[in-house]
């Protein structure tokens, strides 16, 4: 399963109240919540690779 699919699977299981919490910091200290990360991924921005790599590094992406 690719990282995008893993993200969507993980995101679907995040309680609504936690989706506004900061989950990753990218670039020059730019914090992103789960919701902001999803927007970036949905729109396939240039930040997607960095977001997914960082989430994978800290083992936040579901594999199954």
NORURLIN-V544084 format. One record per run of one state. SS is the DSSP state (H for helix, E for strand, C for the rest). FROM is the first residue (numbers start at 1). TO is the last residue. If there is no record, write none. Layout:
# NORURLIN-V544084
ss=SS from=FROM to=TO
ss=SS from=FROM to=TO
This chain:
# NORURLIN-V544084
ss=C from=1 to=2
ss=H from=3 to=12
ss=C from=13 to=15
ss=H from=16 to=18
ss=C from=19 to=21
ss=E from=22 to=26
ss=C from=27 to=29
ss=E from=30 to=33
ss=H from=34 to=42
ss=C from=43 to=47
ss=H from=48 to=57
ss=C from=58 to=64
